């Protein structure tokens, strides 16, 4: 915009000189006329960027380097229910403290100086509105942070895309007909992903180190969430195939009627809807590498026979094909089921069981290796501190609580609890310890395996209700209680109604 103004000024000055020259002697050199014409051609119409930003559907929220709000567009107020007057010319941290909204991308961008994506909830409407935000740092010429620009869109708008998703998925499949969504690692996994301190895991690690460099088939067993995939990653990292494909297949996640074509691939015209060029299967993609068959106990009986043939013959035949394709694959299978019992019940082939169980590795549940809880807590806390740009270490009392819990969901539950606690902690021991107790007792002392998100939400609600009741008992009125909780009186009044707290003075 400044460039077009400069060109416009130059043209006007040139035209003025031209007029004076014509008045003087009537002779204007041709090069001067040509220059004026060029300047007129270069001039661009002025663009009113503010008018454009005011008109777009996404919410725009701009602050300076200190979090002082410089601008919000009309769509921000329309999408969030937050009037411009509640946020404009205020500091973001003050706005959050007043209970206008929670979450958002502005503060994380100010802290990290990197692009950030976050959810945000605003409380100026009933019910509150949730949105998806993207924050971008703007730097000056010296590389210093100058402004933060956050765009947002309501979750309800994103949910409207559900109706169009099947059509989008169909087009994506036609474009990427021969591609498949897999996890393929071309480099070794990061060291330190497998954490242990207990003697039982020391024995497991010794077995991993001894068998990983071989091509022997390994069967990993253990309860859900004990870390079978992490052990598989460690085997892959220490193997001679660490620089070759590592393909992971969850046998329970792929529908049974699609699993055969996904595993073995298909030739063109093999069945109705098959791609015109055919398709490589997951096993072909794992050629010369490693294939993890997770949840192997869920494999249908007919596919068990075909898998046994592939492992024995080291060759595969695509669905609808007539030629055998040689394969060189190192197999790792994993399950949380008792395959020996499945064999006895007739739901798993005995010959396949013994073919997979060349090197059996059983991973004990977390409750049987409590010495691992402390190192795992510190490992996950460090990881989430780096991810969310926080600095937090567990107190001795908090570690004691974590180590005393039974962890029915094993390492996966522990990881999710620590991530939740890292994000939602207040930094005040009197509040954080009850929160942690509430998380661990979210469903009667036995947290759901695999981390029940509903249980965690309920735990947070119970904690918030408890904190509000405690503040009300120690305060003379809503305003004083709000100051203790660092929220506004209207927000506190709304939460009292939300949690059905008996407080006559709020009526």
Secondary structure, DSSP 8 states (H G I E B T S, - for coil): -HHHHHHHHHHHHHHHHHHHHHHHTS---HHHHHHHHHHHHH------HHHHHHHSSSEEEEEETTSBEEEE-HHHHHHH---GGGTTTSBHHHHHHTTSEEE-SHHHHHHH-S-EEEEEEE-SSSS-EEEEEEEEEEE-TTS-EEEEEEEEEEHHHHHTTHHHHHHHHHHHHHHTTT-------SS---TT-S---SHHHHHHHHHHHHHTTS---EEEE-STTS-HHHHHHHHHHHSTTTTS-EEEEETTTS-HHHHHHHHH-B-TTSSTT--TT-B--HHHHTTTSEEEEETGGGS-HHHHHHHHHHHHHTEEE-BT--SEEE---EEEEEESS-HHHHHHHTSS-HHHHHHHTTEEEE---GGG-THHHHHHHHHHHHHHHHHHT------HHHHHHHHTS--TTHHHHHHHHHHHHHHH--S-HHHHHHHHHHHHTTTTT---TT--HHHHHHHHHHHHHHHHHHHHHT-SSHHHHHHHHTS-HHHHHHHHHHTT---GGG-
